[in-house]
Amino acid sequence: MKSLYILYTGGTIGMTQTPQGLQPSRDIVTTALQPHTGSLKTSAASLCEIDPTWHICDPLIDSSALTPQHWANWLTLLQAALPQHDAILILHGTDTLAYTANLLALALNPHGKPIILTGAQKPLGAAHSDAPANLHTALAAIQNPSTHGVLLAFNGKLIPPVGSSKTSTEHDNGFANPHFGTWQTENGQPENAPAPFGGSLLQRQFNPRTRVVPILLTPSNMLDNAAAQLNPDHSDAAILLSYGHGNAPAHPALLTAIQRYTQAGKHLLNISQVPHGNAAAVYAQGNALRQAGAINGGRCNLETAIALMMLAAANRWTRDDVESELQRLRLV
């Protein structure tokens, strides 16, 4: 019998209709696993008994209300639950599902056990809901002995968290990972999938008070305004979402602000706005950013960058530490 710890945080998957609109409900606890009670038949026709232990967060949240304190609370729960259970299932809203998956992947040692996150675009009780299929995908992944570490289960696929993003609110196929792809539950994890926690000696304590500021460059976002956001007294790390291969205007105010920020001991990670992008030393236009002290984030996306920089700032990683972690995650 497989001991399964289920962390129910809220989200659309368990919502019910109220006069104010959809809101998270506890009712899912009595219905979510009904089709799988006792055992779950996989495509390989093997049977695995499930012994679930539920933890229902209070309050349950719409994931758009997520804060770093929620992450800190969940990390504490999961660190205590992992030694007692064979696998973890996390039910979570889709809006910030990829952010949470990245944070858990980088901050939580899975001890070789599967930690599967899933949610739904439509509530479990709604007509044509994708929730039953997503639950089946998650539970089938938990049964597969080759599944380990943090993964998203969505629309019949398993998705590595590093590099993952929510890509649609309109279709069941709501998540993608442009750089590392997805795979089916019956297949083993591909060798090129990132192993976020393994192979690193860096400290990974999480501090919910760590302040990471993302700065989006657009033609309408005046560079003076972007530069003003790089105040080393107001944040612990920063992420610059630049154009294409990590390019930005060589604006004196912006470059001076980056230099002042990094010389104050703060890290600025330069990532591409492009979903399948790579902030790399390709164009001369991006050279000024590198000379000012920005770190090339390579294939790192925003969801991964937030988790990475929160850990980097909280644990006082050096620039070499950040660059080494980017390499280990196969982002550069």
C-alpha positions in Angstrom: 0.0 0.0 0.0 1.4 3.4 -1.0 1.1 6.1 1.6 0.0 9.4 -0.1 0.1 12.8 1.6 -2.3 15.2 -0.1 -1.8 18.9 0.4 -4.9 20.7 -0.7 -4.2 24.4 -1.0 -7.3 25.5 -2.9 -7.7 26.5 -6.6 -10.2 26.0 -9.3 -10.1 22.2 -9.0 -12.0 22.2 -5.7 -14.1 25.3 -6.2 -17.9 25.6 -6.0 -20.2 28.3 -7.3 -21.3 31.1 -4.8 -23.2 34.3 -5.3 -19.8 36.1 -5.5 -18.4 33.6 -8.1 -16.3 30.5 -7.8 -14.6 30.0 -4.4 -12.5 27.1 -3.0 -14.4 24.5 -1.1 -13.6 21.5 1.2 -16.1 19.3 -0.7 -13.4 17.9 -3.0 -12.0 15.8 -0.1 -15.0 13.5 -0.3 -15.0 13.2 -4.1 -11.6 13.6 -5.6 -10.3 10.1 -5.0 -13.6 8.2 -5.3 -12.8 6.8 -8.7 -9.5 5.6 -7.3 -10.6 4.3 -3.9 -8.8 1.1 -2.9 -6.7 0.9 -6.0 -5.8 2.6 -9.3 -5.4 0.7 -12.5 -2.7 2.1 -14.7 -2.2 1.7 -18.4 0.3 -1.1 -17.5 -2.6 -2.9 -15.8 -0.8 -2.9 -12.4 -2.6 -2.2 -9.2 -1.4 0.0 -6.4 -3.4 0.6 -3.2 -3.6 4.1 -2.0 -3.7 5.2 1.6 -4.3 9.0 1.5 -3.7 11.5 4.3 -5.2 14.9 3.6 -4.0 18.2 4.9 -6.6 20.9 4.0 -5.1 24.4 4.2 -7.1 27.0 6.2 -8.0 29.1 4.6 -8.1 27.6 1.1 -7.0 30.1 -1.4 -7.5 31.1 -5.0 -3.9 30.8 -6.2 -3.8 34.4 -7.4 -3.8 35.2 -3.7 -0.5 33.3 -3.2 2.2 34.9 -1.0 5.8 33.8 -0.1 4.4 33.1 3.4 2.2 30.3 1.9 5.3 28.8 0.4 7.1 28.9 3.8 4.1 27.2 5.5 3.9 24.5 2.8 7.6 23.8 2.9 7.3 23.2 6.6 4.4 20.8 6.1 6.1 18.9 3.3 9.4 18.6 5.1 7.6 16.9 8.0 5.4 14.7 5.7 8.1 13.4 3.4 9.7 10.9 5.8 6.3 9.6 6.7 4.9 9.0 3.2 5.8 7.4 -0.1 4.5 10.3 -2.2 3.1 13.8 -2.2 0.1 15.1 -4.2 -0.5 18.9 -4.1 -3.8 20.3 -5.3 -3.2 23.9 -6.3 -4.7 26.7 -8.4 -3.4 27.1 -11.9 -2.6 30.8 -11.9 0.6 30.4 -9.8 1.0 26.6 -10.1 4.3 26.9 -12.0 5.7 29.4 -9.5 5.0 27.0 -6.6 6.4 24.0 -8.6 9.6 25.9 -9.2 10.0 27.0 -5.6 9.4 23.4 -4.3 11.7 21.9 -6.9 14.6 24.2 -5.9 14.0 24.4 -2.2 12.7 21.0 -1.1 14.7 17.8 -1.0 12.3 15.1 -2.3 14.5 12.2 -1.0 13.8 10.4 -4.3 10.0 10.4 -3.8 7.5 11.8 -6.3 6.0 15.2 -5.4 3.2 15.8 -8.0 1.3 19.1 -8.4 -1.9 19.3 -10.3 -5.0 21.5 -10.6 -7.7 22.1 -13.2 -9.1 24.7 -15.6 -12.6 23.8 -14.5 -13.9 22.6 -11.1 -14.1 18.9 -10.4 -17.9 19.1 -10.3 -18.3 21.1 -13.5 -19.4 19.7 -16.8 -16.6 18.6 -19.1 -14.1 19.3 -16.3 -10.4 18.4 -16.9 -10.0 17.7 -13.1 -10.7 13.9 -13.2 -8.1 13.4 -16.0 -5.5 15.6 -14.2 -6.0 13.6 -11.0 -5.7 10.4 -12.9 -2.4 11.6 -14.5 -1.0 12.6 -11.2 -1.9 9.4 -9.4 -0.6 7.3 -12.3 2.7 9.2 -12.1 2.9 8.4 -8.4 2.5 4.7 -9.2 5.3 4.7 -11.7 8.5 3.6 -9.9 10.6 5.8 -12.2 8.8 9.0 -11.1 10.7 11.1 -8.6 11.1 14.7 -7.6 8.8 17.6 -8.2 6.6 17.5 -11.4 3.4 19.0 -12.7 0.7 16.7 -14.0 -1.7 18.4 -16.5 -3.6 17.4 -19.6 -2.3 13.8 -19.6 1.4 14.9 -19.4 4.1 15.3 -16.8 6.0 18.6 -17.0 9.3 19.4 -15.3 8.9 22.5 -13.2 12.1 24.3 -14.2 11.2 26.2 -17.3 7.4 25.6 -17.0 4.7 28.2 -17.4 1.0 28.6 -17.6 0.2 29.2 -21.2 -3.6 29.2 -21.5 -6.7 30.0 -19.5 -8.9 28.8 -22.4 -7.9 25.2 -23.0 -7.2 22.1 -21.0 -3.7 22.1 -22.3 -2.8 24.9 -19.9 0.9 24.4 -19.2 4.1 24.0 -21.3 7.8 23.8 -20.9 9.3 25.1 -24.2 12.9 24.1 -23.4 12.6 20.8 -21.5 9.3 19.5 -23.0 6.8 17.1 -21.4 6.3 13.3 -21.3 3.6 10.7 -20.8 3.0 9.1 -17.4 3.8 5.6 -18.7 7.2 6.6 -19.9 10.1 7.1 -17.6 11.5 10.5 -16.9 13.9 11.5 -19.8 17.5 11.8 -19.0 17.7 15.4 -20.1 15.0 16.6 -17.6 16.5 18.9 -15.0 17.1 17.4 -11.5 16.6 20.7 -9.5 17.6 19.5 -6.1 20.3 16.9 -6.7 24.0 17.5 -7.1 24.3 20.9 -5.3 25.8 21.8 -2.0 24.3 25.3 -1.9 22.3 26.3 1.1 18.5 26.4 0.3 16.9 28.0 3.3 13.7 29.8 2.3 12.9 33.3 3.7 9.4 34.6 2.8 10.6 38.1 3.5 13.1 38.1 0.7 12.2 40.8 -1.8 12.7 40.0 -5.5 11.7 42.7 -8.0 10.9 41.8 -11.6 11.4 44.6 -14.2 9.7 44.3 -17.6 11.3 46.2 -20.4 8.9 47.5 -23.0 9.1 50.4 -25.5 6.5 52.3 -23.4 8.3 51.6 -20.0 10.6 54.6 -19.7 14.1 53.4 -18.9 14.3 56.0 -16.1 11.4 54.3 -14.4 13.0 50.9 -14.9 16.3 52.2 -13.4 14.4 53.7 -10.4 13.2 50.2 -9.5 16.8 49.1 -9.1 17.2 50.5 -5.6 19.4 48.2 -3.5 17.6 49.5 -0.4 14.2 48.3 -1.6 14.9 44.8 -2.8 17.3 41.8 -2.2 17.5 40.7 -5.9 16.1 41.7 -9.2 15.1 40.1 -12.5 15.3 42.0 -15.8 12.9 40.7 -18.5 14.7 42.0 -21.5 14.2 41.5 -25.3 15.2 38.5 -27.4 18.6 37.1 -26.5 18.8 39.4 -23.4 19.1 42.7 -25.2 18.2 46.2 -23.8 18.8 49.8 -24.8 22.3 51.0 -23.6 20.6 53.7 -21.7 23.0 55.5 -19.2 20.5 55.7 -16.4 19.6 52.0 -16.7 23.3 50.9 -16.9 24.3 53.1 -14.0 21.4 51.7 -11.9 22.4 48.1 -12.7 26.1 48.8 -11.8 25.1 50.5 -8.5 22.7 47.7 -7.7 25.2 44.9 -8.3 28.1 46.7 -6.7 25.9 46.9 -3.5 26.1 43.1 -3.5 22.7 42.5 -5.0 22.2 40.1 -8.0 20.4 41.1 -11.1 19.4 38.2 -13.4 18.8 39.0 -17.0 16.2 36.8 -18.7 14.4 36.8 -22.0 10.7 37.8 -22.3 10.3 35.3 -25.1 8.7 32.0 -23.9 11.2 29.9 -25.9 14.0 32.5 -25.4 17.6 32.5 -24.3 19.4 35.4 -22.7 22.9 34.8 -24.0 26.0 36.7 -25.2 24.9 36.7 -28.8 24.3 40.4 -29.7 26.6 43.4 -28.9 23.4 45.2 -27.8 23.3 43.1 -24.7 27.0 43.5 -23.9 26.5 46.7 -21.9 24.1 44.9 -19.5 26.8 42.2 -18.8 29.5 44.8 -18.3 27.3 46.6 -15.8 27.0 43.4 -13.7 23.9 41.6 -14.9 23.9 37.8 -14.9 22.8 36.0 -18.1 19.9 33.8 -17.2 20.0 31.8 -20.4 16.8 29.8 -20.8 15.5 30.7 -17.4 11.9 31.9 -17.4 10.2 34.2 -14.9 8.7 31.4 -12.8 12.1 29.7 -12.3 13.9 33.0 -11.9 11.7 34.1 -9.0 12.4 30.9 -7.0 16.1 31.0 -7.9 16.7 34.6 -6.9 14.7 34.2 -3.7 17.0 31.4 -2.6 20.1 33.2 -3.9 19.3 36.3 -1.9 18.2 34.5 1.3 21.3 32.3 1.4 23.8 34.9 0.2 24.9 33.0 -2.9 27.8 34.6 -4.7 27.6 35.4 -8.4 29.6 32.3 -9.1 27.0 30.3 -7.1 24.2 31.7 -9.2 26.0 31.0 -12.5 26.9 27.5 -11.3 23.2 26.8 -10.4 22.1 28.0 -13.8 24.5 25.6 -15.4 23.5 22.7 -13.2 19.8 23.3 -14.1 20.8 23.3 -17.8 19.6 26.8 -18.3 23.0 28.1 -19.7 
